[in-house]
Amino acid sequence: MNKQEMIKTVKTYFECFNSANPEGIAALFAENATVHDPYGSPGKIGKGAIRTYYKGAAKKGTQLVQKSPTVVSGNCVAFAMTVVIEGMNKEKNVTGVDLPSGNMEIDVIDMFEFNDEGKIVTMTAYWDSELNVRKP
């Protein structure tokens, strides 16, 4: 997979997330892909589990804002972003991490690893609920 295709996939990921399109996000992943959000949490393994996760995460009132260029290295990309959440509550929290209620912003570094077919095989989000979450 070439660098421009990986960068385009990141752009599509943002577009799908910000338009609350979990099907579009799931289409970017390989069948046996894994999502760790945040790193250290139990993985969401397989396209079905990833689709279910993003049905909860990519909802109206939550937006991703890219804060850095997409950095490419080999078959991986990384980028900084802020997740802007309006009205967090227990039902909206799909991370498995204790988060405060209400509006918040979370600073995140995401890393995608791609297979030869151009699908994401691993997505890892690096953030900490004590250090990277703030109230706007």
Secondary structure, 3 states (H helix, E strand, C coil): CCHHHHHHHHHHHHHHHHCCCHHHHHCCEEEEEEEECCCCCCCEECHHHHHHHHHHHCCCCEEEEECCCCEEECCEEEEEEEEEEEEECCCCCCCCCCCCCEEEEEEEEEEEEECCCCCEEEEEEECCCCCCEECC
